[in-house]
Amino acid sequence: MAMNITTRVGNVKNKRSHALNATKKRQNLNLQVYRLEDGTKVRLSTKEIKTLRKNEKTA
């Protein structure tokens, strides 16, 4: 089972109709299961995974 270790939260925005009625809409994160080097599975957003891979290349 993967653990959630991300601190990021999704956005809340207004969905607008042609009559300009406002309805709250939740925009969730793109969470993926990612396996760390020690073998543990964690649930990270794709932005965080991209940052991890970028830092591995420079290190």
C-alpha positions in Angstrom: 0.0 0.0 0.0 1.4 3.4 -0.9 1.7 6.2 1.6 0.7 9.8 0.9 3.7 12.0 1.7 2.8 15.0 -0.4 1.7 18.3 1.2 0.2 19.8 -1.9 -3.5 20.3 -2.2 -5.8 20.8 -5.2 -7.4 23.9 -6.4 -11.0 25.1 -6.0 -12.4 27.1 -8.8 -15.7 28.4 -10.1 -17.2 26.6 -13.0 -19.2 29.2 -15.0 -22.2 28.6 -17.3 -23.3 30.8 -20.1 -25.7 32.4 -17.7 -22.7 33.1 -15.4 -23.9 30.8 -12.7 -21.0 29.9 -10.4 -20.6 26.3 -9.2 -17.6 25.2 -7.1 -15.4 22.7 -8.9 -12.5 20.8 -7.4 -9.3 20.4 -9.4 -7.4 17.4 -7.9 -3.8 16.6 -8.2 -2.4 14.0 -10.5 -1.2 11.5 -7.9 1.0 8.6 -9.0 2.5 5.6 -7.1 6.3 6.0 -7.1 8.8 3.5 -5.8 11.8 5.0 -4.0 15.3 3.6 -4.0 14.8 1.7 -0.8 11.8 -0.1 -2.2 9.0 1.8 -0.4 6.0 2.9 -2.4 4.8 6.5 -2.0 2.0 8.5 -3.6 3.4 11.7 -5.2 2.2 14.3 -7.6 3.7 14.2 -11.1 5.3 17.6 -10.5 7.2 16.2 -7.5 8.3 13.1 -9.4 9.6 15.3 -12.2 11.5 17.4 -9.7 13.0 14.2 -8.1 14.2 12.9 -11.4 15.7 16.3 -12.3 17.6 16.4 -9.0 18.9 12.9 -9.5 20.4 13.8 -12.9 22.2 16.9 -11.5 23.5 15.1 -8.4 
